[in-house]
């Protein structure tokens, strides 16, 4: 790795580091500055950062059609997988093996979501006050039916 490539890899973390390695180092589709600018734009936008980075990279390389094609190809494997699983379940959902596979997939998805919640919670809930606010918010939204914007406003007022 050349010295001129090191800054982007030092700044990027997790999946962003992998994207930087592929886009900047291996494929050399983007330079350091262009990648960091695209990453900063994507971090400001709400939504899945990897999807946005794929669209941004496609757009930077080939303008509008590059962004459209990159975005479509990014979601295509997921769409095909979910459609195939949906069709199989619709046609054979009452068959024991298919029902068992679907139940196993549900458990795997639940485990992934719970792991993400725990990881984010460890970073975000720094003390007992923030943990209590999170617990009260959960009770308010799920058991008392308090609208989400109200919860966000009340927590913001508390600080």
Buried (B, 14 or more C-beta within 10 A) or exposed (E): EEEEBEBBBEBBEEEBBEBBBBBBBEEEBBBBEBBBBBBEEBEEEEEEBBBBBBBBBBBBBEEEEBBBBBBEEBEEEEEEEEEEBEEBBEEEEEEEEBEEBBEEEEEEEEEEEEEEEEEEEEEEBEEEEEEEBBEBBEEBBEEEEBEEEEBEEBBEEEE
